[in-house]
Amino acid sequence: MNESKPRHFLSTKIDAGVKAAVAAAIERHRKLGESIAVWQDGKVVILTADRIPPISAQK
């Protein structure tokens, strides 16, 4: 028999990978003292590195 994996399996892995990459990039900016731009309350807001929460506090 040919058992196939659910179609959503690959998209789930991709989604997890993208989230991990974004988290790593944000953490890198925080550690290097670089600002990031985020969308907040319908506006673009610039967060300075000291306002970016550490990765452990984001969960």
N, CA, C and O atoms as a GROMACS GRO file, in nm:
protein
  236
    1MET      N    1   0.082  -0.119   0.000
    1MET     CA    2   0.000   0.000   0.000
    1MET      C    3   0.086   0.125   0.000
    1MET      O    4   0.197   0.127   0.054
    2ASN      N    5   0.035   0.225  -0.060
    2ASN     CA    6   0.106   0.351  -0.068
    2ASN      C    7   0.041   0.451   0.028
    2ASN      O    8  -0.063   0.509  -0.003
    3GLU      N    9   0.104   0.470   0.143
    3GLU     CA   10   0.051   0.564   0.241
    3GLU      C   11   0.113   0.702   0.217
    3GLU      O   12   0.235   0.715   0.214
    4SER      N   13   0.029   0.802   0.200
    4SER     CA   14   0.082   0.937   0.181
    4SER      C   15   0.059   1.018   0.308
    4SER      O   16  -0.036   0.996   0.382
    5LYS      N   17   0.148   1.110   0.331
    5LYS     CA   18   0.137   1.197   0.448
    5LYS      C   19   0.032   1.304   0.419
    5LYS      O   20   0.007   1.337   0.303
    6PRO      N   21  -0.030   1.357   0.522
    6PRO     CA   22  -0.128   1.463   0.499
    6PRO      C   23  -0.065   1.581   0.425
    6PRO      O   24   0.052   1.611   0.446
    7ARG      N   25  -0.142   1.645   0.342
    7ARG     CA   26  -0.091   1.757   0.263
    7ARG      C   27  -0.044   1.874   0.349
    7ARG      O   28   0.046   1.948   0.309
    8HIS      N   29  -0.102   1.890   0.464
    8HIS     CA   30  -0.065   2.003   0.549
    8HIS      C   31   0.067   1.981   0.622
    8HIS      O   32   0.120   2.075   0.683
    9PHE      N   33   0.122   1.861   0.617
    9PHE     CA   34   0.245   1.832   0.689
    9PHE      C   35   0.359   1.923   0.644
    9PHE      O   36   0.430   1.978   0.728
   10LEU      N   37   0.378   1.940   0.515
   10LEU     CA   38   0.486   2.024   0.464
   10LEU      C   39   0.463   2.170   0.502
   10LEU      O   40   0.557   2.238   0.542
   11SER      N   41   0.342   2.217   0.489
   11SER     CA   42   0.315   2.357   0.523
   11SER      C   43   0.335   2.383   0.672
   11SER      O   44   0.374   2.493   0.712
   12THR      N   45   0.308   2.283   0.755
   12THR     CA   46   0.331   2.296   0.899
   12THR      C   47   0.480   2.311   0.927
   12THR      O   48   0.520   2.393   1.010
   13LYS      N   49   0.561   2.232   0.859
   13LYS     CA   50   0.706   2.241   0.877
   13LYS      C   51   0.760   2.375   0.827
   13LYS      O   52   0.847   2.434   0.889
   14ILE      N   53   0.707   2.421   0.715
   14ILE     CA   54   0.750   2.549   0.659
   14ILE      C   55   0.714   2.662   0.755
   14ILE      O   56   0.796   2.750   0.782
   15ASP      N   57   0.592   2.658   0.807
   15ASP     CA   58   0.547   2.761   0.901
   15ASP      C   59   0.636   2.765   1.024
   15ASP      O   60   0.674   2.872   1.070
   16ALA      N   61   0.669   2.649   1.078
   16ALA     CA   62   0.756   2.642   1.196
   16ALA      C   63   0.895   2.698   1.164
   16ALA      O   64   0.955   2.768   1.246
   17GLY      N   65   0.945   2.668   1.047
   17GLY     CA   66   1.076   2.717   1.006
   17GLY      C   67   1.079   2.868   0.990
   17GLY      O   68   1.175   2.933   1.030
   18VAL      N   69   0.973   2.923   0.932
   18VAL     CA   70   0.965   3.068   0.914
   18VAL      C   71   0.957   3.137   1.050
   18VAL      O   72   1.025   3.238   1.072
   19LYS      N   73   0.875   3.084   1.141
   19LYS     CA   74   0.864   3.143   1.275
   19LYS      C   75   0.997   3.139   1.348
   19LYS      O   76   1.033   3.236   1.416
   20ALA      N   77   1.071   3.029   1.336
   20ALA     CA   78   1.201   3.018   1.401
   20ALA      C   79   1.300   3.118   1.341
   20ALA      O   80   1.379   3.178   1.414
   21ALA      N   81   1.296   3.135   1.210
   21ALA     CA   82   1.387   3.229   1.144
   21ALA      C   83   1.358   3.373   1.184
   21ALA      O   84   1.450   3.451   1.207
   22VAL      N   85   1.230   3.407   1.193
   22VAL     CA   86   1.192   3.543   1.234
   22VAL      C   87   1.236   3.568   1.378
   22VAL      O   88   1.291   3.674   1.409
   23ALA      N   89   1.211   3.470   1.466
   23ALA     CA   90   1.251   3.485   1.606
   23ALA      C   91   1.403   3.503   1.618
   23ALA      O   92   1.450   3.584   1.697
   24ALA      N   93   1.478   3.427   1.538
   24ALA     CA   94   1.624   3.438   1.541
   24ALA      C   95   1.669   3.576   1.490
   24ALA      O   96   1.762   3.634   1.545
   25ALA      N   97   1.605   3.626   1.387
   25ALA     CA   98   1.641   3.758   1.333
   25ALA      C   99   1.610   3.869   1.434
   25ALA      O  100   1.689   3.962   1.450
   26ILE      N  101   1.496   3.859   1.500
   26ILE     CA  102   1.460   3.958   1.601
   26ILE      C  103   1.560   3.954   1.717
   26ILE      O  104   1.603   4.059   1.766
   27GLU      N  105   1.594   3.835   1.760
   27GLU     CA  106   1.691   3.821   1.870
   27GLU      C  107   1.828   3.877   1.830
   27GLU      O  108   1.896   3.940   1.911
   28ARG      N  109   1.867   3.854   1.706
   28ARG     CA  110   1.995   3.906   1.656
   28ARG      C  111   1.994   4.059   1.659
   28ARG      O  112   2.092   4.121   1.701
   29HIS      N  113   1.884   4.119   1.615
   29HIS     CA  114   1.873   4.265   1.619
   29HIS      C  115   1.884   4.315   1.763
   29HIS      O  116   1.953   4.414   1.790
   30ARG      N  117   1.817   4.248   1.854
   30ARG     CA  118   1.820   4.289   1.995
   30ARG      C  119   1.962   4.284   2.049
   30ARG      O  120   2.008   4.377   2.114
   31LYS      N  121   2.032   4.174   2.022
   31LYS     CA  122   2.168   4.156   2.074
   31LYS      C  123   2.267   4.255   2.012
   31LYS      O  124   2.361   4.299   2.079
   32LEU      N  125   2.246   4.290   1.886
   32LEU     CA  126   2.338   4.382   1.817
   32LEU      C  127   2.302   4.528   1.839
   32LEU      O  128   2.374   4.617   1.793
   33GLY      N  129   2.192   4.553   1.910
   33GLY     CA  130   2.151   4.690   1.937
   33GLY      C  131   2.084   4.758   1.820
   33GLY      O  132   2.084   4.881   1.811
   34GLU      N  133   2.026   4.680   1.729
   34GLU     CA  134   1.961   4.736   1.611
   34GLU      C  135   1.810   4.745   1.633
   34GLU      O  136   1.751   4.661   1.702
   35SER      N  137   1.748   4.846   1.575
   35SER     CA  138   1.604   4.865   1.584
   35SER      C  139   1.530   4.771   1.488
   35SER      O  140   1.589   4.720   1.392
   36ILE      N  141   1.402   4.750   1.514
   36ILE     CA  142   1.316   4.676   1.422
   36ILE      C  143   1.187   4.755   1.403
   36ILE      O  144   1.148   4.835   1.488
   37ALA      N  145   1.122   4.732   1.291
   37ALA     CA  146   0.992   4.794   1.264
   37ALA      C  147   0.885   4.687   1.282
   37ALA      O  148   0.899   4.575   1.232
   38VAL      N  149   0.778   4.721   1.354
   38VAL     CA  150   0.666   4.630   1.376
   38VAL      C  151   0.535   4.702   1.345
   38VAL      O  152   0.530   4.825   1.344
   39TRP      N  153   0.432   4.625   1.319
   39TRP     CA  154   0.299   4.679   1.295
   39TRP      C  155   0.223   4.675   1.426
   39TRP      O  156   0.208   4.568   1.485
   40GLN      N  157   0.176   4.790   1.475
   40GLN     CA  158   0.109   4.796   1.604
   40GLN      C  159  -0.005   4.897   1.597
   40GLN      O  160   0.016   5.013   1.564
   41ASP      N  161  -0.125   4.851   1.627
   41ASP     CA  162  -0.244   4.937   1.626
   41ASP      C  163  -0.261   5.012   1.493
   41ASP      O  164  -0.296   5.130   1.491
   42GLY      N  165  -0.237   4.941   1.384
   42GLY     CA  166  -0.258   4.999   1.253
   42GLY      C  167  -0.150   5.094   1.206
   42GLY      O  168  -0.167   5.164   1.106
   43LYS      N  169  -0.038   5.096   1.277
   43LYS     CA  170   0.073   5.185   1.241
   43LYS      C  171   0.206   5.110   1.246
   43LYS      O  172   0.219   5.010   1.316
   44VAL      N  173   0.303   5.162   1.172
   44VAL     CA  174   0.438   5.110   1.180
   44VAL      C  175   0.505   5.177   1.299
   44VAL      O  176   0.505   5.299   1.311
   45VAL      N  177   0.563   5.096   1.386
   45VAL     CA  178   0.629   5.146   1.506
   45VAL      C  179   0.773   5.094   1.504
   45VAL      O  180   0.797   4.976   1.478
   46ILE      N  181   0.868   5.181   1.532
   46ILE     CA  182   1.008   5.143   1.540
   46ILE      C  183   1.040   5.110   1.686
   46ILE      O  184   1.022   5.193   1.775
   47LEU      N  185   1.087   4.988   1.708
   47LEU     CA  186   1.130   4.948   1.842
   47LEU      C  187   1.282   4.953   1.849
   47LEU      O  188   1.350   4.890   1.768
   48THR      N  189   1.334   5.028   1.943
   48THR     CA  190   1.478   5.027   1.965
   48THR      C  191   1.515   4.894   2.031
   48THR      O  192   1.429   4.826   2.088
   49ALA      N  193   1.640   4.859   2.024
   49ALA     CA  194   1.685   4.730   2.075
   49ALA      C  195   1.650   4.709   2.222
   49ALA      O  196   1.619   4.597   2.263
   50ASP      N  197   1.655   4.815   2.301
   50ASP     CA  198   1.625   4.799   2.444
   50ASP      C  199   1.476   4.776   2.470
   50ASP      O  200   1.439   4.738   2.582
   51ARG      N  201   1.390   4.797   2.370
   51ARG     CA  202   1.246   4.771   2.386
   51ARG      C  203   1.204   4.636   2.327
   51ARG      O  204   1.088   4.597   2.339
   52ILE      N  205   1.298   4.564   2.264
   52ILE     CA  206   1.268   4.431   2.210
   52ILE      C  207   1.281   4.330   2.322
   52ILE      O  208   1.389   4.317   2.380
   53PRO      N  209   1.174   4.258   2.354
   53PRO     CA  210   1.183   4.162   2.464
   53PRO      C  211   1.272   4.043   2.426
   53PRO      O  212   1.273   4.002   2.310
   54PRO      N  213   1.346   3.988   2.522
   54PRO     CA  214   1.427   3.869   2.494
   54PRO      C  215   1.340   3.754   2.446
   54PRO      O  216   1.222   3.747   2.480
   55ILE      N  217   1.397   3.665   2.369
   55ILE     CA  218   1.321   3.554   2.310
   55ILE      C  219   1.251   3.470   2.415
   55ILE      O  220   1.141   3.420   2.390
   56SER      N  221   1.311   3.453   2.534
   56SER     CA  222   1.249   3.372   2.640
   56SER      C  223   1.125   3.439   2.695
   56SER      O  224   1.037   3.370   2.747
   57ALA      N  225   1.114   3.570   2.687
   57ALA     CA  226   0.997   3.641   2.738
   57ALA      C  227   0.884   3.650   2.638
   57ALA      O  228   0.775   3.695   2.672
   58GLN      N  229   0.908   3.607   2.512
   58GLN     CA  230   0.808   3.620   2.407
   58GLN      C  231   0.714   3.500   2.400
   58GLN      O  232   0.619   3.504   2.321
   59LYS      N  233   0.735   3.397   2.477
   59LYS     CA  234   0.652   3.276   2.468
   59LYS      C  235   0.529   3.284   2.549
   59LYS      O  236   0.450   3.189   2.551
   0.00000   0.00000   0.00000
